[in-house]
């Protein structure tokens, strides 16, 4: 009998680095600095589902699975600030990761 191995996607985070911080009154409280990410493709289904809910999406990235990230945090990529619209944990990747849906702040 053949043992089935789950389809695991090996994830790399080599598309760039991002800083994640909480911003309050022009003060940045950094949670993570220079965290690698992988940029994902924004598909038609997700784009139109967001548009029907009146949510604008500019970018989707995957980062390594880390604790203490909230949807009110700010992500900075190449001096562009983004707000997090959705955080999704991905357990079918190696290593585990978080998929973040972003909009320009």
N, C-alpha and C positions, 0 to 999 in steps of 0.2 A: 504494500500500500504506500502510495506516495504522499508525503506530508506537504500540505499547502503552506507556502510562506506568504504572509501578507505583502501586498505591493507597497513597499516603502520607497518614498522619494528621498533621495539624498539631496540635502539643501546646502547651498553655499551662500555666503553673505559677502560677495565681492563687487557689488555694483556701486558702493560708496559707503560713507560713514554719516551718521546722524547724531545729533545731541537731543536728549529728551529732558525737559525741565518743566517745572511749575513756575509760572510767571505771576507775580503779584506786585502791583505798583512799581513797575520797571525794575523789580528785583528778580533775578533768576535763581531759583533753587534747583540746581542740576541733580537729576536722578541718575543719568547715564551720559557719559561723554564718549565720543568717537566709537559708537556702536555700529558694527557693520550691518548692512541691509542688502536685500535682493529686491529689485524692482519687478513688479508683476504687471501683466497686461490687464487693462480694464476692458472686460468683455461687454458685448452689447446687452446681454441679459442683465448684468449688474448695473450698467449705465442707465438703462431705461427703467429698471425697478427703482433706482435712486431718484431719477427724474420724476417718476410718478408720485413719489413720496416727498417731492420738493426738497431733496437733499442733493447738493452739488458735490461731485467727487472729482478730484484732480489727479490723485496718485494712489497707488496701492503698493505697499512694501511689506516684506517679511523680515522680521528681526529674530534673533535667538530668543528662546523662551526666557523671560526675566520677570521678576516680581515687581509689584508696586508701580504699574503703569495704569493711568486712569484716562478717561475720555476728556478730561479738562486740561490735560497736559499739552505742552507745545513741543513740536518736533521741528528742528532746524536742519535743513539739508542745503548745503552750498549757499548759505546766507538767506535762504527763503524760509519763512515761518509757515508751518502747517498746523491746523487743529485736527485732532483725532475725531473722526465721526463714528468709527466702529472698530472694536478689538475682537479678533477671533483667534482662539487657540487651535493650532494644527498639530494633531497627535500622530498623523500618518506620515510624518517626515522624520528624517534622522539628521540632525538633532531636532527635538521638538522646537516649534517656533510659534510666533504670533504674527498674524496677518493684520495690518493696520490700514484702514481706509482713511484717506486724508483729504482735506480741503485747504485751500490757501487762506491764511488768517489775515 
